[in-house]
Amino acid sequence: MDELFRSPHLVDLILAVVAVELAAVTLIWRRYRRGISPRALLPNLLAGVFLLLAVRCALTGAPWFWLAGCLAASGVANAADLRQRWRS
């Protein structure tokens, strides 16, 4: 079990779940116009995805600039999410 938590494959699994979540939300929105708009959800999901990619970079020993880039991208996505919510 310890190896699973130190492996980047767990992050890959979580990223796949996020992709399925986005696909399901998009399908429900297009079919029934109910739930959360994918456009409203996207900045929040991207912030999480970039954080997961940063964890994956740390686990795989990627160069520091990849980790920094993922964290910066997560911050930008988070700021976009906050801006979008502030307007609502």
C-alpha distances in whole Angstrom, upper triangle without the diagonal:
4,5,5,7,9,10,13,13,11,14,16,15,16,19,20,20,22,25,25,26,28,30,30,32,34,35,35,38,40,40,41,41,39,36,35,37,35,37,36,32,32,32,30,27,28,27,24,23,25,22,19,21,22,18,18,20,19,16,18,21,23,27,27,30,27,25,29,30,27,27,31,31,28,31,34,32,32,35,37,35,36,40,39,39,41,44,43
4,5,5,7,9,12,13,11,14,16,16,17,20,21,21,23,26,26,27,29,31,31,33,35,36,37,39,41,42,43,43,41,37,36,38,35,37,36,33,32,32,29,27,28,27,23,23,24,21,18,20,20,16,16,18,16,13,16,18,21,24,25,27,25,23,26,28,25,25,29,29,27,30,33,31,31,34,36,34,36,39,39,38,41,43,43
4,5,5,6,10,10,10,13,14,15,16,18,20,20,22,24,25,26,29,30,31,32,34,36,37,38,40,41,42,42,41,37,36,37,35,37,36,32,31,31,29,27,27,26,23,22,23,21,18,18,19,15,14,17,15,11,13,16,19,22,23,26,23,22,25,26,24,25,28,28,27,29,32,31,31,34,35,34,36,39,39,39,41,44,43
4,5,5,8,7,7,10,11,11,13,15,16,17,19,21,21,23,25,26,27,29,31,32,33,35,37,38,39,39,37,34,33,34,31,33,33,29,28,29,26,24,24,24,20,19,20,18,15,16,17,14,13,16,15,11,13,16,19,22,23,25,23,21,24,25,22,23,27,26,24,27,30,28,28,32,33,31,33,36,36,36,39,41,40
4,5,8,9,7,9,12,12,12,15,16,17,18,21,22,22,24,26,27,28,30,32,33,34,36,37,38,38,36,33,31,33,30,32,31,28,27,27,24,22,22,21,18,17,18,16,13,15,15,11,11,14,13,10,12,15,17,21,21,23,21,19,22,23,20,20,24,24,22,25,27,26,26,29,30,29,31,34,34,33,36,38,38
4,7,9,8,10,12,13,14,16,18,19,20,22,24,24,26,28,29,30,32,34,35,36,38,40,41,40,38,35,34,35,32,33,33,29,28,28,25,23,23,22,19,18,18,16,13,14,14,10,10,12,10,7,9,12,15,18,18,21,19,17,20,22,19,20,23,24,22,25,27,26,26,30,31,30,32,35,35,35,37,40,40
4,5,6,8,9,11,12,14,15,17,18,20,21,23,24,26,27,29,30,32,33,34,36,38,39,39,37,34,32,33,30,32,32,28,27,27,25,22,22,21,18,17,17,16,13,13,13,10,8,11,11,7,8,11,14,17,18,21,18,16,20,21,18,20,23,23,22,25,27,26,26,30,31,30,32,35,35,35,37,40,39
4,5,5,6,9,10,11,13,15,16,17,19,20,21,23,25,26,27,29,31,32,33,35,36,36,35,32,30,30,27,29,29,25,23,23,22,19,18,18,16,14,14,13,10,9,11,8,5,8,9,6,7,10,12,15,17,18,15,14,18,18,15,17,20,20,19,22,24,23,23,27,27,27,29,32,32,32,35,37,37
4,5,5,6,9,10,10,12,14,15,17,18,20,21,23,24,26,27,29,30,32,33,34,35,33,31,29,30,26,28,29,25,23,24,22,19,19,20,17,14,16,15,11,11,14,11,9,12,13,10,10,14,15,19,20,21,18,17,21,21,18,20,23,22,20,24,26,24,25,28,29,28,30,33,32,33,36,37,37
4,5,5,6,9,10,11,13,14,15,17,19,20,21,23,24,26,27,29,30,32,33,33,31,28,27,28,25,27,27,23,22,23,20,17,18,18,15,13,15,14,10,11,13,10,9,13,13,11,12,16,17,20,21,22,19,18,21,21,18,19,22,21,19,23,25,23,23,27,27,26,28,31,30,30,33,35,35
4,5,5,6,9,10,11,12,14,15,17,18,20,21,23,24,26,27,29,30,31,31,30,27,25,25,22,24,24,20,19,19,17,14,14,15,11,10,11,10,6,8,10,8,6,10,11,10,11,14,15,18,18,19,16,14,18,17,14,15,19,17,16,19,21,19,20,23,24,22,25,28,27,27,30,32,32
4,5,5,6,9,10,11,12,14,15,17,18,20,21,23,24,26,27,29,30,30,29,26,25,25,22,23,24,20,19,20,18,15,15,16,13,10,12,12,9,9,12,11,8,12,13,12,12,16,15,19,20,20,17,16,19,18,15,17,20,18,17,21,22,20,21,25,25,23,26,29,28,29,32,33,33
4,5,5,6,9,10,11,12,14,15,17,18,20,21,23,24,26,27,28,29,27,25,23,24,21,23,24,20,19,20,19,15,16,17,14,12,14,14,11,12,15,13,11,15,16,14,15,19,19,22,23,24,20,19,22,22,18,20,23,21,19,23,24,21,22,26,26,24,27,30,28,29,32,33,33
4,5,5,6,9,10,10,12,14,15,16,18,20,21,22,24,26,27,27,25,22,20,21,19,21,21,17,16,17,15,12,13,14,10,9,12,12,8,10,13,12,11,15,16,15,16,19,19,22,22,23,19,18,21,20,16,18,20,18,16,20,21,18,19,23,22,21,23,26,25,25,28,30,29
4,5,5,6,9,10,11,12,14,15,17,18,20,21,23,24,26,25,24,21,20,20,17,19,19,15,14,15,14,10,11,12,9,7,10,11,7,9,12,12,10,14,16,15,16,19,18,21,21,21,17,17,19,18,14,16,18,16,14,18,19,16,17,21,20,19,22,24,23,24,27,29,28
4,5,5,6,9,10,11,12,14,15,16,18,20,21,22,24,24,23,21,20,20,17,19,20,16,15,17,16,12,13,15,13,10,13,14,11,12,16,15,14,17,19,18,18,21,21,24,24,24,20,20,23,21,18,20,22,19,18,21,22,19,20,24,23,21,25,27,25,26,29,30,29
4,5,5,6,9,10,10,12,14,15,16,18,20,21,22,22,21,18,17,18,16,18,19,15,15,17,15,11,13,15,12,11,14,15,12,14,17,16,15,19,20,19,20,24,23,26,26,26,23,22,24,23,19,21,23,20,18,22,22,19,20,23,23,20,23,26,24,24,28,29,28
4,5,5,6,9,10,10,12,14,15,16,18,20,21,21,19,16,15,15,13,15,15,11,11,13,11,8,10,12,9,8,12,12,10,12,15,15,15,18,20,19,21,23,22,25,25,24,21,20,22,20,17,18,20,17,15,18,19,16,16,20,19,17,20,22,21,21,24,25,24
4,5,5,6,9,10,11,12,14,15,16,18,20,20,19,17,15,15,12,14,15,12,11,14,13,9,10,13,12,9,13,15,13,14,17,17,16,19,21,21,22,24,23,26,26,25,21,21,23,21,18,20,21,18,17,20,20,17,18,21,20,18,22,23,21,22,26,26,25
4,5,5,6,9,10,10,12,14,15,16,18,18,18,16,15,15,13,16,17,13,13,16,15,12,14,16,14,13,16,18,16,17,20,20,19,22,24,24,24,27,26,29,29,29,25,25,27,25,21,23,25,21,20,23,23,20,21,24,22,20,24,26,23,24,27,28,26
4,5,5,6,9,10,11,12,14,15,16,16,15,13,12,13,10,14,14,10,11,14,12,10,12,15,13,12,16,17,15,17,20,20,20,23,25,24,25,28,27,30,30,29,26,25,26,24,21,22,24,21,19,22,22,18,19,22,20,18,21,23,20,20,24,25,23
4,5,5,6,9,10,10,12,14,15,15,14,12,10,10,7,10,11,8,8,12,11,8,11,13,12,12,15,17,16,17,20,21,20,23,25,25,26,29,27,29,29,28,25,24,25,23,20,21,22,19,17,20,19,16,17,20,18,16,19,21,18,19,22,23,21
4,6,5,6,9,10,11,12,14,14,14,13,12,12,9,12,14,11,11,15,15,12,14,17,16,15,18,20,18,19,23,23,23,25,28,27,28,31,29,31,32,30,27,27,28,26,23,24,25,22,21,23,23,19,21,23,21,19,23,24,21,22,26,25,24
4,5,5,6,8,10,11,12,13,12,11,11,11,10,13,14,12,13,16,16,13,16,19,17,17,20,22,20,22,25,25,25,27,30,29,30,33,32,34,34,33,30,29,31,28,25,26,28,24,23,25,25,21,22,25,22,20,23,25,22,22,26,26,24
4,5,5,6,9,10,10,10,9,7,7,8,7,10,11,9,10,14,13,12,14,17,16,16,20,21,20,22,25,25,25,28,30,30,31,33,32,34,34,33,29,29,30,28,24,25,26,23,21,23,23,19,20,22,20,17,20,21,18,18,22,22,20
4,6,5,6,8,10,9,10,9,9,7,6,9,11,10,10,14,14,13,15,18,18,17,20,22,21,23,26,26,26,28,31,31,32,34,33,34,34,33,29,29,30,28,25,26,26,23,22,24,23,19,20,22,20,18,21,22,18,19,23,22,20
4,5,5,6,8,9,10,10,11,10,9,13,14,13,14,18,18,16,18,21,21,20,23,25,24,25,28,29,29,31,33,33,34,37,35,37,37,36,32,32,33,31,28,29,30,26,25,28,26,23,24,26,23,21,25,25,22,23,26,25,23
4,6,5,6,7,7,7,9,9,10,13,14,13,15,18,18,17,19,22,21,21,25,26,25,27,30,30,30,33,35,35,36,38,37,39,39,38,34,34,35,33,30,31,31,28,26,28,27,24,24,26,24,21,24,25,22,21,25,24,22
4,6,6,4,5,6,7,6,7,10,11,11,13,17,17,16,18,21,21,21,24,26,25,27,30,31,31,33,35,35,36,39,37,39,38,37,34,33,34,32,29,30,30,26,25,27,25,22,23,24,21,19,22,22,19,19,22,21,19
4,6,6,8,10,11,9,9,12,14,14,15,19,19,18,20,23,23,23,26,28,27,28,31,33,32,34,37,37,38,40,38,40,40,38,35,35,36,33,30,32,31,28,27,29,27,24,25,26,23,21,24,24,21,22,25,24,21
4,6,8,11,12,12,12,15,17,17,18,22,22,21,23,26,26,25,29,30,30,31,34,35,34,37,39,39,40,42,41,43,43,41,38,38,39,36,33,34,35,31,30,32,30,27,28,30,27,25,27,28,24,24,28,26,24
4,5,8,11,11,13,15,16,17,19,22,22,21,24,26,26,26,29,31,31,32,35,36,36,38,40,40,41,44,42,44,44,42,39,39,40,37,34,35,35,32,30,32,31,27,28,29,26,24,27,27,23,23,26,25,22
4,7,9,8,11,13,13,14,16,19,20,20,22,24,25,25,28,29,29,31,34,34,35,37,39,40,41,43,41,43,42,41,38,37,38,35,32,33,33,30,28,30,28,25,25,26,23,21,23,23,20,20,23,21,18
4,7,8,11,13,13,13,16,19,18,18,21,23,23,24,27,28,28,30,32,33,34,36,38,38,40,42,41,42,42,40,37,36,37,35,32,32,32,29,27,29,28,24,24,26,23,20,22,23,19,18,22,21,17
4,7,9,12,11,10,14,16,15,15,19,20,20,21,24,25,25,27,29,30,31,33,35,35,37,39,38,39,39,37,34,33,34,32,29,29,29,26,24,26,25,21,21,23,20,17,19,20,17,16,19,19,16
4,6,8,7,7,10,13,12,12,15,17,17,18,21,22,22,24,26,27,28,30,32,33,34,36,35,36,35,34,31,30,30,28,26,26,26,23,21,22,21,18,17,19,17,14,16,17,13,13,16,16,13
4,5,5,6,9,11,12,12,15,17,17,18,21,22,23,24,26,28,28,30,32,33,34,36,34,36,35,33,30,30,30,27,25,25,25,22,20,22,20,17,17,18,15,13,16,16,12,13,16,15,13
4,5,5,6,9,10,10,12,14,15,15,18,19,20,21,23,25,25,27,29,30,31,33,31,33,32,30,27,27,27,24,22,23,23,19,18,20,18,14,16,17,14,12,16,16,13,14,17,17,15
4,6,5,8,10,10,11,14,15,16,17,20,20,21,23,25,26,27,30,31,32,33,31,32,31,29,26,26,26,23,21,22,21,18,17,18,16,13,14,15,12,10,14,13,10,12,15,14,13
4,6,7,8,10,11,13,14,15,17,19,20,21,23,25,26,27,29,31,32,33,31,32,31,29,27,26,26,23,21,21,21,18,16,17,15,12,12,13,10,8,11,11,8,9,12,12,10
4,6,6,6,9,10,11,12,15,16,17,18,20,22,23,24,26,27,29,30,29,30,29,27,25,24,24,22,19,19,19,16,14,16,15,11,11,13,11,8,11,13,10,10,14,14,13
4,5,5,6,9,10,10,12,14,15,16,18,20,21,22,24,25,26,28,26,27,26,24,22,21,21,19,16,17,17,13,12,14,12,9,10,12,10,8,12,13,11,12,15,16,15
4,5,5,6,9,10,11,12,14,15,17,19,20,21,23,24,26,27,25,26,24,22,20,19,19,16,14,14,14,11,9,10,9,5,7,9,6,5,9,10,9,10,13,14,14
4,5,5,7,9,10,11,13,14,16,17,19,20,22,23,25,26,25,26,24,23,20,19,19,17,14,14,14,12,9,11,10,7,6,9,8,6,9,11,10,10,13,15,15
4,5,5,6,9,10,11,12,14,15,16,18,20,21,22,24,23,24,23,22,19,18,19,17,14,14,15,12,10,12,12,8,9,12,11,9,13,15,13,14,17,18,18
4,5,5,6,8,10,10,12,14,15,16,18,20,21,22,20,21,20,19,16,15,16,13,10,11,12,8,7,10,9,6,8,11,10,9,13,14,14,15,18,19,19
4,6,5,6,9,10,11,13,14,15,17,19,20,21,20,20,19,18,15,14,14,12,9,9,10,7,4,7,8,5,5,9,9,8,11,13,13,14,17,19,19
4,5,5,6,9,10,11,12,14,15,17,18,20,19,20,19,19,16,14,15,14,10,10,12,10,7,10,11,9,9,12,13,11,14,16,16,16,19,21,21
4,5,5,6,9,10,10,12,14,15,16,18,17,19,18,17,14,13,14,13,9,10,12,10,8,11,12,10,11,14,14,13,16,19,18,19,22,23,23
4,5,5,6,9,10,10,12,14,15,16,14,16,15,14,11,9,10,9,5,7,9,6,5,9,10,9,10,13,14,14,16,18,18,19,22,24,24
4,5,5,6,9,10,11,12,14,15,14,16,14,14,12,9,10,10,7,6,9,9,6,9,11,10,10,14,15,14,16,19,20,20,22,25,25
4,5,5,6,9,10,11,12,14,14,16,15,15,12,10,13,12,9,9,13,11,9,13,15,13,14,17,18,17,19,22,22,22,25,27,27
4,5,5,6,9,10,10,12,11,13,13,12,9,8,11,10,6,9,11,10,9,13,15,13,15,18,18,18,21,23,23,24,27,28,29
4,5,5,6,9,10,11,9,11,10,10,8,5,8,8,5,6,10,10,9,12,14,14,14,17,19,19,21,23,24,25,27,29,30
4,5,5,6,9,10,10,12,12,13,11,8,11,12,9,9,13,13,12,14,17,16,17,20,21,21,23,25,26,26,28,31,31
4,5,5,6,8,8,12,12,13,10,9,12,13,10,12,15,15,14,17,19,18,19,22,23,23,25,27,28,28,31,33,33
4,5,5,6,5,8,8,10,7,6,10,10,9,10,13,14,14,16,18,18,19,22,23,24,25,28,28,29,31,34,34
4,6,5,6,9,8,11,9,7,10,12,11,11,15,16,15,17,20,20,20,23,25,25,26,29,30,30,32,35,35
4,6,8,11,12,14,12,10,14,15,13,14,18,18,18,20,23,22,23,26,27,27,29,31,32,32,35,37,37
4,6,9,11,13,11,11,14,15,14,16,19,19,19,22,24,23,24,27,28,28,30,33,33,34,36,39,39
4,7,8,11,10,9,13,14,14,15,18,19,19,21,24,24,25,27,29,29,31,33,34,35,37,39,40
4,6,8,7,7,10,11,11,13,16,16,17,19,21,22,23,25,27,27,29,31,32,33,35,37,38
4,6,6,7,9,10,12,13,15,16,17,19,21,22,23,25,26,28,29,31,32,34,35,37,39
4,5,5,6,9,10,11,12,14,15,17,18,20,21,23,24,26,27,29,30,32,33,35,37
4,5,5,6,8,10,10,12,14,15,16,18,20,21,22,24,25,27,28,30,31,33,35
4,5,5,6,9,10,10,12,14,15,16,18,20,21,22,24,26,27,28,30,32,33
4,5,5,6,9,10,11,12,14,15,16,18,20,21,23,24,26,27,28,31,32
4,5,5,6,9,10,11,12,14,15,16,18,20,21,22,24,26,27,29,31
4,5,5,6,8,10,10,12,14,15,16,18,20,21,22,24,25,27,29
4,5,5,6,9,10,10,12,14,15,16,18,20,21,22,24,26,27
4,5,5,6,9,10,10,12,14,15,16,18,20,21,22,25,26
4,5,5,6,9,10,11,12,14,15,17,18,20,21,23,25
4,5,5,6,8,10,11,12,14,15,16,18,20,21,23
4,5,5,6,9,10,10,12,14,15,16,18,20,21
4,5,5,6,9,10,10,12,14,15,16,19,20
4,5,5,6,9,10,10,12,14,15,17,19
4,5,5,6,9,10,10,12,14,16,17
4,5,5,6,9,10,11,12,14,16
4,5,5,6,9,10,10,13,15
4,5,5,6,9,10,11,13
4,5,5,6,9,10,11
4,5,5,6,9,10
4,5,5,6,9
4,6,6,7
4,5,5
4,6
4
